[in-house]
Amino acid sequence: MRALSERTSRFTDSVIRRMTRVSNKYGAVNLSQGFPDFEPPREILERLKEVADEDYHQYSITWGAQNTREALAAKESRFMGIDIDPEKEVVITCGGTEAMMAAVMTVCNPGDKVAIFSPFYENYGADTILSGAQPIYVPLIPPEFNFDANVLEQAFKDGAKALILCNPSNPSGKVFTLEEMQIIADIAIKYDAYVITDEVYEHIVYKPNKMIYMASLPGMRERTISTGSLSKTYSITGWRLGYTIAPAEITDRIRKVHDFLTVGAAAPLQEAVVTGLRFGQDYYDALLDKYTHKRDLFCDGLRSAGLNFHKPEGAYYVMVDISEWNYDSDLDFCYNLAEKVGVGAVPGSSFFHENVNNLIRFHFAKKDETLREALSRLQDIRKKMERR
Ligand SMILES: Cc1ncc(COP(=O)(O)O)c(C=O)c1O
């Protein structure tokens, strides 16, 4: 048989999703793959029931139903502080996952270079490879996950055409400050580069940190493709709804890529989520309160188990230092943790380009009782996990 594609031969299976299978095998509390185990807002679900009896069962407009684009543009204009035209600047995609893929494919020619902060959400590597582009990794240095502006600039001197910026960041929990965002913006403008943001955790930014949208900074609107998702904001990861927001000429191209990739996002779900997109500020305040409570509950528990970690500023992940166990492989550590302690985590090495294997990632988008169960198991971690 002829060889299959060279590009896909470099893919491994997703370690995050593999750890879910490992957690299931050992009956572990699964804090690996980041999705909530609580219900989406009732109003959205009620609307979904109604939609079943309405006329939303055929293709919507490929770049997103009118109603959905309008509601999204109104919401994001409010949060991002920029005017967004639903007719020309929005694409509704199949999740933030497709939004990022379509954005990278729109920007890159084969052989182009893309700067990516490391640790990074694992899809970005695949997004660049499938677009024929090459990643240049820029370290976010643990435990604070700061970056060196000179190293970032070097990536652009070396030819990066775009930067993928995940803010708030998965897995590090970093929220980029205004000062850091300005450094990135200055470099992007100096090197005439694009910034492709991943803002799926835009509403999970713990006080006193602030969400700064790259597209809102002076000079950045025209060179920023903002991608986002409704998965986390409305606890509907299975609905596969995301979006891109970008100037009209860029959006025009993204729409074509999106059309050929998927034709469009599910029409009934696009309609049902409009209810959520129209929620007022109190919904987002309550969402943040809920996750602040979960972060504090989980971090307090980790602290009382004597574990070292970096308190997240945003998103719903925390990276825990496992250096004291002296494992060569953080993957082995996670297998053993699932089997012996009964908690599923993701090895940090699956997010780092650099050789880092002393961190593991938990997520805390779970019911309080699920988190308490995981924490009570973790209190025994030193009895159950042998050092090497
Ligand atoms: C940083 C980041 N981007 C994108 C996604 C995928 O989002 P979606 O469910 O909208 O495809 C995730 C999911 O965990 C994520 O953490």
The ligand as an SDF file (V2000), in Angstrom:
LIG
                    3D

 16 16  0  0  0  0  0  0  0  0999 V2000
   -7.6850   26.5990   25.1850 C   0  0  0  0  0  0  0  0  0  0  0  0
   -8.7550   25.8260   24.5220 C   0  0  0  0  0  0  0  0  0  0  0  0
   -9.1060   26.1280   23.2800 N   0  0  0  0  0  0  0  0  0  0  0  0
  -10.0720   25.4580   22.6350 C   0  0  0  0  0  0  0  0  0  0  0  0
  -10.7380   24.4130   23.2440 C   0  0  0  0  0  0  0  0  0  0  0  0
  -11.7810   23.6810   22.4780 C   0  0  0  0  0  0  0  0  0  0  0  0
  -12.9880   24.3350   22.5610 O   0  0  0  0  0  0  0  0  0  0  0  0
  -14.2770   23.7980   21.7900 P   0  0  0  0  0  0  0  0  0  0  0  0
  -14.9870   22.8450   22.6780 O   0  0  0  0  0  0  0  0  0  0  0  0
  -15.0770   25.0240   21.5560 O   0  0  0  0  0  0  0  0  0  0  0  0
  -13.8330   23.1690   20.5200 O   0  0  0  0  0  0  0  0  0  0  0  0
  -10.4120   24.0500   24.5440 C   0  0  0  0  0  0  0  0  0  0  0  0
  -11.0800   22.9220   25.2090 C   0  0  0  0  0  0  0  0  0  0  0  0
  -10.6850   22.4430   26.2390 O   0  0  0  0  0  0  0  0  0  0  0  0
   -9.3910   24.7800   25.2020 C   0  0  0  0  0  0  0  0  0  0  0  0
   -9.0300   24.4820   26.4510 O   0  0  0  0  0  0  0  0  0  0  0  0
  1  2  1  0
  2  3  1  0
  2 15  2  0
  3  4  2  0
  4  5  1  0
  5  6  1  0
  5 12  2  0
  6  7  1  0
  7  8  1  0
  8  9  2  0
  8 10  1  0
  8 11  1  0
 12 13  1  0
 12 15  1  0
 13 14  2  0
 15 16  1  0
M  END
$$$$
